[in-house]
Amino acid sequence: MLTVYSEKHKLRDSKAEIFGGELVPPFECPRRAEIILERVKTQKLGPIISPNDYGLDPVLAVHDAGYVSFLETCYSEWKAKGFGGEAIALCWPTRTMNAPQIPRDIEGKLGYYALAAETAISGGTWEAALASKDVALTATDHVLKTKGAAFALCRPPGHHAAIDQFGGYCFLNNAAIAAQNALDQGLSKVALLDVDFHHGNGTQNIFYTRDDVFFLSLHGDPMDAFPHFLGHAEETGIGAGAGLTANYPMRPGTGYAAWKAALEDAIARIHAYKPDLLIISLGVDTFQNDPISFFKLTSDDFTDYGQLLGNMGLPTVYVMEGGYAVDEVGINTINVLQGHMAAQSAKP
């Protein structure tokens, strides 16, 4: 299986995040991608290539232009104000404050565009985010040509990035950008399945009213887990998108049997939708020892569900999302991909 990877992910190297009331080293760090890349190499998964440069047009097909401009200039504006640290949002337009205007001041703009406080914007963030979407787009173009599968080793991740908001370590929604670009090349329907522990709120926000992308997400119940305010089972799409969002929230301690049952239901619904392309938002933070999650999947479970995904027989792009810098992040990621490959090789 082809892997697409960019060294530019290392430009995103924030030094702190807010966790448990403290400033701590970020869980989303360069070491994550390095562990996964090492495993790709040792397991001889396949060729590794650098991405092509797609520019901003695919980004602007998904994200608000003002938001994109904010991401590009945020850190320089922060520094120009005389601040020495990283840009972190401190105030928001909450339920009692409407937001008819975007503030001029960088502190106000940060609050307007942020959905959470844990994600700082540091020097190099914008450049890394641009490279990450190019990784996803390059992998998707490969799959469109070959009708096979590819792995986009994206970092920073993307599925929390909404039309005009960042957070959850995400800035540009790599999977959504890839899906839209595939549609712009003539595809009729895309299924986007999110298996990250956290709900893909940004992806849902982007496609919630549309019938050309079926979004499905298996995740920790938002009553118990970030991002808390989206991802309930009753959220199923509106307008043209009615019935084309499917959420599978699950409680703390969920093991593989219950998680697999949800996946099998999602797979059945994808088959009924008959998409031209399957994009997997691949988060392996469902692992039992992940530091910020509460599911109980073991490493062997990732191989098993990779086989289920491979058995679908669809052109498939795996876009890396979460799964944090424990040694098993590489094992679990590659187990999914090897499971997919085993299923494909077993077909007559």
C-alpha positions in Angstrom: 0.0 0.0 0.0 1.3 3.5 -0.9 2.0 5.8 2.0 2.1 9.6 1.4 4.1 11.6 4.0 5.6 15.0 4.4 8.6 16.0 6.6 6.9 19.4 6.9 4.7 18.0 9.7 7.6 18.7 12.0 7.0 22.4 11.6 4.0 21.9 13.8 5.7 21.5 17.1 3.7 23.3 19.8 5.2 23.3 23.2 2.1 23.4 25.5 -1.5 22.5 25.7 -4.1 22.9 28.5 -5.0 19.6 30.0 -6.5 18.9 33.5 -6.0 22.6 34.5 -2.2 22.5 33.7 0.0 23.4 30.8 1.5 20.1 29.6 3.5 19.0 26.5 1.0 18.4 23.7 -0.3 14.8 23.2 -0.3 15.7 19.5 3.4 15.9 18.7 5.9 15.2 15.9 6.8 11.8 17.5 3.4 10.5 16.6 4.1 10.6 12.9 7.6 9.4 13.3 6.5 6.2 15.2 4.0 5.4 12.5 6.5 6.1 9.7 9.0 3.8 11.4 6.4 1.0 11.5 5.5 1.6 7.8 9.2 1.0 7.0 9.9 -2.0 9.2 6.7 -3.8 8.1 7.5 -3.0 4.4 4.0 -1.7 3.8 4.9 -0.3 0.4 6.4 2.8 -1.2 6.5 6.1 0.6 6.2 9.3 -1.5 6.1 13.0 -0.8 2.9 15.0 -1.6 2.2 17.2 -4.6 1.4 20.9 -3.9 -2.3 21.6 -4.6 -2.4 25.2 -3.5 -5.3 26.8 -1.7 -8.2 26.1 -4.1 -9.1 22.7 -2.6 -9.0 24.3 0.9 -11.3 27.1 -0.1 -13.8 24.6 -1.6 -14.4 23.4 2.0 -13.4 26.2 4.4 -14.4 29.8 4.9 -12.0 32.2 3.2 -11.8 34.5 6.2 -11.0 31.5 8.4 -8.2 30.4 6.1 -6.8 33.9 6.1 -6.9 33.9 9.9 -4.9 30.7 10.1 -2.3 32.0 7.7 -1.7 35.3 9.7 -2.6 34.3 13.3 0.8 33.6 14.6 2.4 36.7 13.1 -0.4 38.9 14.4 0.1 37.3 17.9 3.8 38.1 17.8 3.2 41.6 16.5 1.1 42.3 19.5 4.1 41.6 21.7 3.1 38.2 23.1 6.0 35.8 23.6 4.2 32.5 23.8 1.9 30.5 21.5 -1.5 31.8 20.4 -4.2 30.3 22.7 -7.8 31.4 22.7 -9.0 33.0 26.0 -12.6 34.1 25.3 -15.5 33.0 23.0 -18.8 34.2 21.7 -20.7 32.0 24.1 -24.4 31.3 24.4 -25.1 34.7 25.9 -23.0 36.6 23.4 -23.9 36.7 19.8 -21.0 37.2 17.3 -22.2 39.4 14.4 -18.8 40.9 13.9 -15.3 39.4 13.8 -13.0 41.4 16.2 -10.0 43.2 14.8 -7.8 42.2 17.8 -6.0 38.9 17.5 -7.3 37.7 20.9 -10.9 38.3 19.7 -10.2 36.6 16.4 -8.7 33.6 18.2 -11.9 33.2 20.3 -14.1 33.6 17.2 -12.4 30.9 15.2 -11.5 28.5 18.1 -13.8 25.7 19.3 -11.5 24.7 22.2 -8.6 26.1 24.3 -6.3 23.1 24.2 -4.9 23.8 20.7 -2.3 26.5 20.5 -1.2 28.0 17.2 2.6 28.1 17.0 5.1 29.1 14.4 5.1 26.6 11.5 1.5 25.5 12.1 0.1 27.0 8.9 2.9 25.5 6.8 2.4 22.0 8.4 -1.4 22.2 7.9 -0.9 23.0 4.2 1.4 20.1 3.7 -1.0 17.8 5.6 -3.9 18.5 3.2 -1.5 17.9 0.3 -0.7 14.5 1.8 -4.5 13.6 1.8 -5.0 15.0 -1.7 -2.1 13.1 -3.2 -3.2 9.8 -1.6 -6.7 10.4 -2.9 -5.6 11.1 -6.4 -3.6 7.9 -6.3 -6.6 5.9 -5.3 -8.8 7.5 -8.0 -6.3 6.4 -10.6 -5.6 2.9 -9.3 -9.0 2.0 -7.7 -7.0 0.5 -4.8 -6.1 1.9 -1.4 -3.5 4.4 0.0 -2.5 5.7 3.4 -2.3 9.5 3.9 0.0 9.9 7.0 -1.4 13.3 7.8 -0.2 15.5 10.6 -1.6 17.8 11.9 -4.9 15.8 11.9 -8.1 17.4 10.5 -11.5 15.9 11.5 -12.3 18.5 14.3 -11.7 21.4 11.9 -15.1 22.8 10.8 -16.0 25.2 8.0 -14.6 28.1 10.1 -13.2 26.7 13.3 -10.1 25.0 14.6 -9.5 22.9 17.7 -8.8 19.4 18.8 -5.3 19.7 17.2 -7.0 20.3 13.8 -6.8 23.3 11.5 -7.7 22.1 8.0 -10.0 19.2 7.5 -7.9 16.9 5.5 -10.5 14.2 4.9 -13.2 16.7 3.9 -10.9 18.5 1.6 -10.0 15.2 -0.1 -13.7 14.2 -0.4 -14.6 17.5 -1.9 -11.7 17.3 -4.4 -12.8 13.9 -5.5 -16.3 15.1 -6.1 -14.9 18.1 -8.0 -13.1 15.5 -10.3 -16.4 13.9 -11.2 -17.3 11.4 -8.5 -21.0 11.4 -7.5 -20.9 10.0 -4.0 -18.3 9.6 -1.2 -18.6 7.8 2.1 -16.5 9.2 4.9 -16.2 6.9 7.9 -14.6 8.3 11.0 -13.2 5.6 13.4 -11.2 8.0 15.6 -12.2 7.8 19.3 -13.4 11.5 19.2 -16.4 12.6 17.1 -15.5 14.2 13.8 -17.5 17.3 14.5 -15.8 19.4 11.8 -16.5 16.8 9.1 -20.1 16.6 10.2 -20.4 20.4 10.1 -19.1 20.6 6.6 -21.3 17.9 5.1 -24.4 18.0 7.3 -26.8 19.4 4.7 -25.5 17.5 1.6 -26.4 14.3 -0.1 -23.1 13.6 -1.9 -21.1 12.7 1.2 -22.4 10.1 3.7 -20.6 10.8 7.0 -20.5 8.1 9.7 -18.7 8.4 13.0 -17.9 5.8 15.8 -16.8 7.7 18.9 -16.9 8.3 22.6 -20.3 9.5 23.8 -20.1 13.4 23.7 -21.8 13.4 27.1 -18.5 11.9 28.4 -15.9 12.9 25.8 -14.5 15.8 23.7 -15.8 17.6 21.7 -18.9 17.2 24.0 -21.4 19.3 22.0 -21.8 17.3 18.8 -22.0 13.6 17.9 -25.3 12.4 19.4 -27.2 9.6 17.7 -30.1 11.8 16.8 -28.0 14.0 14.6 -28.7 12.5 11.2 -28.4 15.4 8.7 -30.9 18.0 7.5 -32.3 19.2 4.2 -30.7 17.3 1.3 -28.4 15.6 3.8 -31.3 14.1 5.9 -30.3 10.5 6.8 -26.7 10.9 5.5 -25.1 11.5 8.9 -24.8 8.5 11.2 -23.4 8.8 14.7 -22.5 5.9 17.0 -21.7 7.3 20.4 -20.4 4.7 22.9 -19.9 4.8 26.7 -16.7 4.7 28.7 -15.1 1.2 28.8 -16.6 0.1 25.5 -14.7 -3.0 24.2 -14.3 -4.4 20.8 -17.4 -6.5 20.6 -19.7 -3.5 21.0 -17.5 -1.3 18.8 -17.3 -3.9 16.1 -21.1 -4.2 16.1 -21.4 -0.5 15.4 -18.8 -0.8 12.6 -20.7 -3.6 11.0 -23.9 -1.5 11.0 -22.0 1.4 9.5 -20.5 -0.8 6.8 -24.0 -2.1 5.9 -25.2 1.5 5.5 -22.2 2.4 3.4 -22.9 -0.6 1.1 -26.5 0.6 0.7 -25.3 4.1 -0.2 -23.1 2.7 -3.0 -20.3 5.3 -2.9 -17.7 5.8 -5.6 -15.0 6.3 -2.9 -14.5 5.5 0.8 -12.4 7.8 3.0 -11.5 6.6 6.4 -10.6 9.1 9.1 -8.2 6.7 10.8 -7.8 7.5 14.5 -6.2 4.7 16.6 -6.9 6.4 19.9 -9.6 3.7 20.5 -6.6 1.7 21.9 -7.0 0.5 25.5 -3.8 2.3 26.6 -4.3 5.6 24.7 -3.7 8.5 27.2 -6.8 10.6 26.5 -9.5 8.1 25.5 -11.6 5.4 27.2 -12.3 2.6 24.7 -10.7 -0.8 25.2 -9.5 -2.1 21.8 -6.4 -4.3 21.7 -3.8 -4.3 18.9 -5.3 -7.5 17.3 -8.6 -5.7 17.1 -7.2 -3.2 14.7 -6.1 -6.0 12.3 -9.6 -7.5 12.5 -11.4 -4.3 11.6 -8.9 -3.5 8.9 -10.0 -6.8 7.3 -13.7 -5.7 7.5 -12.9 -2.4 5.8 -10.8 -4.2 3.1 -13.6 -6.7 2.5 -15.8 -3.8 1.4 -14.0 -3.8 -1.9 -14.1 0.0 -2.4 -11.4 2.4 -3.5 -10.2 3.5 0.0 -8.1 6.4 1.3 -6.9 6.1 4.9 -6.4 9.6 6.4 -4.5 9.7 9.7 -6.3 11.4 12.5 -5.7 10.7 16.3 -3.8 8.1 18.3 -1.1 9.6 20.5 2.5 9.0 21.1 2.5 5.7 22.8 4.7 3.0 21.2 1.6 1.1 20.0 0.4 4.0 17.8 2.5 2.6 15.0 1.6 -1.0 15.5 -2.1 -0.3 15.6 -2.1 2.0 12.6 -0.2 -0.5 10.4 -2.4 -3.4 11.7 -5.4 -1.7 10.2 -3.7 -1.2 6.9 -2.3 -4.8 6.8 -5.7 -6.1 7.7 -7.1 -4.2 4.7 -4.4 -5.6 2.5 -4.9 -9.1 3.7 -8.6 -8.9 2.9 -7.9 -7.6 -0.6 -5.2 -10.3 -1.3 -7.7 -13.0 -0.3 -10.2 -12.0 -2.9 -10.3 -14.2 -6.0 
